[in-house]
Structure formats: structure tokens, C-alpha cells
Amino acid sequence: MRKDYVDVPAGDGVADAYLVVPDGGPHPGVMLFMDAFGVRPRIEEMAERIAAAGYAVLAPNLLYRGGRSPMVEDMAALADASRREAIFGRLMPMMRQLDTDAIVRDAGKYLDFFHAQEGVAEKPVVITGYCMGGLNALKVIEALPERVKAVASFHGGRLATDDPDSPHLRVGSITGEVYFGHADQDHSMNADQIATLERALDEAGVTYRSEVYEGAAHGYTMTDTAAYQEKAEKRHWENLFALLERVNG
């Protein structure tokens, strides 16, 4: 299995990324859109687990405009809930900079790079996104439906807001399948927002599943943070691999 740290041409510079490609191939592609804390050992571990099931995986640093990974200097701070607010305060300007136009321009470049790699099938990919990565994955499948055949969003935030750029307003362009694993303790995606998103998906006739993970906090998949919940993380893997099998069968 090939495991490389790579530099990927992006919309406004170069994004550092982690690339994992199983031997042989070509393999169907999966892009892993990270949370705000950057490409780090946990993201690499997740990419390798997906690759072990027979998929090529690219995990780009979505916040490359703010610097190279890791985005957090003291990784131990992620497991300390009392220090989480300060970390988000430093990262928030970078997250705001990643608007719809920026993420779509970046994604096109990521896909061009990914499909040029040996062992990667030249077919539409699946994107699995976490926290802000779920938000941006949804924006990409809306903008590039011919290049992205499915998206899985786990504890994604701000998927349905009053903002004129809210992604729920553009779900009608989706031609593939989407899956949402919401946290039920998530101020960035509360029950009303979930209902708004589901109405938009129903009205647009999108193939989707939307589930709330009981007792799970925003960030439940990330073993290196205070939000981690083992039960919800296990459920996330089951649903992600089921989606990958459905759309690549």
C-alpha cells in the first residue's frame, strides 16, 4: 500500500495532503474532507482504514491558506474540552475564508491531482466529510455532480441556515447519493436545521439518508478530541462502508 504526504495544486496555492493507494488497481476514489484541526495522525488513520477496504484515498488540508498541517500545535489540547474554544477562535478566520467558491475551485484541483495518480480509477469519487468537511463535501457534490457520485457527512455543521449561501438551497443539483450522520448535541446543526435540510432534500427528490446519533456530540468520530464517542464512531464506519459498497457495486 502506498502512503505518501503530497503537495496538491489548489485554487489559491498548494495544499498539503495525505494520499493512500492500495497495491494494484485502479481503485475507486474517496476524498476525505477533514475537520478544522487539520491533517494529523487521526485523519491519516481514517484514510488508511478506508484504503484497507480497497479504495484510494486523498485527504487534503482544506485550510491550506492558513498554513500547512497540523493546524493545532499542541495536539493534546484537542482532548481538553476547556481548551477547545480557544482553538476554534484561532481557526475560525481560516474556516470563514473557505467559502463556496473557494472550496469548489479547490475541489476541482484536488480531483485532477487524484485522478492523475497511479492506481486511482478515473471515475466519480465519494467524499466523506467531518464537521466543516461535511459542509464542504455537500457544497462540492452540488457544484460538481458529474465528478462526485456520493457524499457522507458526519457531524457536519451549518448545512441549513438563513445564509443565502446555505447548501440546503442547492441540493436540487445533486444526482448522486448523500448520507448524513448528525450529532444530537450539536449547536451548529440542531433539530430545526436538520428538518429544514430534509425538507429540501425531499422536495428535490435526492436519494439520501439522514440520521441522528443519540448521545453524540459534534466531533464524535475523532478519537483525539474530547467529543469522541465510541458507539457513534463505530456506527459511522458501518454507514460509510455501506454507502461505499452501494455506490461502487
C-alpha positions, 0 to 999 in steps of 0.5 A, spaced: 500 500 500 502 506 498 502 512 503 505 518 501 504 526 504 503 530 497 503 537 495 496 538 491 495 544 486 489 548 489 485 554 487 489 559 491 496 555 492 498 548 494 495 544 499 498 539 503 495 532 503 495 525 505 494 520 499 493 512 500 493 507 494 492 500 495 497 495 491 494 494 484 488 497 481 485 502 479 481 503 485 475 507 486 476 514 489 474 517 496 476 524 498 476 525 505 474 532 507 477 533 514 475 537 520 478 544 522 484 541 526 487 539 520 491 533 517 494 529 523 495 522 525 487 521 526 485 523 519 491 519 516 488 513 520 481 514 517 484 514 510 488 508 511 482 504 514 478 506 508 484 504 503 484 497 507 477 496 504 480 497 497 479 504 495 484 510 494 484 515 498 486 523 498 485 527 504 487 534 503 488 540 508 482 544 506 485 550 510 491 550 506 491 558 506 492 558 513 498 554 513 500 547 512 498 541 517 497 540 523 493 546 524 493 545 532 500 545 535 499 542 541 495 536 539 493 534 546 489 540 547 484 537 542 482 532 548 481 538 553 474 540 552 476 547 556 481 548 551 477 547 545 474 554 544 480 557 544 482 553 538 476 554 534 477 562 535 484 561 532 481 557 526 475 560 525 478 566 520 481 560 516 474 556 516 470 563 514 475 564 508 473 557 505 467 559 502 463 556 496 467 558 491 473 557 494 472 550 496 469 548 489 475 551 485 479 547 490 475 541 489 476 541 482 484 541 483 484 536 488 480 531 483 485 532 477 491 531 482 487 524 484 485 522 478 492 523 475 495 518 480 497 511 479 492 506 481 486 511 482 480 509 477 478 515 473 471 515 475 466 519 480 469 519 487 465 519 494 467 524 499 466 523 506 466 529 510 467 531 518 464 537 521 466 543 516 468 537 511 461 535 511 459 542 509 464 542 504 463 535 501 455 537 500 457 544 497 462 540 492 457 534 490 452 540 488 457 544 484 460 538 481 455 532 480 458 529 474 465 528 478 462 526 485 457 520 485 456 520 493 457 524 499 457 522 507 457 527 512 458 526 519 457 531 524 457 536 519 455 543 521 451 549 518 448 545 512 441 549 513 441 556 515 438 563 513 445 564 509 443 565 502 449 561 501 446 555 505 447 548 501 440 546 503 438 551 497 442 547 492 441 540 493 436 540 487 443 539 483 445 533 486 444 526 482 448 522 486 447 519 493 448 523 500 448 520 507 448 524 513 450 522 520 448 528 525 450 529 532 444 530 537 448 535 541 450 539 536 449 547 536 451 548 529 446 543 526 440 542 531 433 539 530 430 545 526 436 545 521 436 538 520 428 538 518 429 544 514 435 540 510 430 534 509 425 538 507 429 540 501 432 534 500 425 531 499 422 536 495 428 535 490 427 528 490 435 526 492 436 519 494 439 520 501 439 518 508 439 522 514 440 520 521 441 522 528 446 519 533 443 519 540 448 521 545 453 524 540 456 530 540 459 534 534 466 531 533 464 524 535 468 520 530 475 523 532 478 519 537 483 525 539 478 530 541 474 530 547 467 529 543 469 522 541 464 517 542 465 510 541 458 507 539 457 513 534 464 512 531 463 505 530 456 506 527 459 511 522 464 506 519 458 501 518 454 507 514 460 509 510 462 502 508 455 501 506 454 507 502 461 505 499 459 498 497 452 501 494 455 506 490 461 502 487 457 495 486 
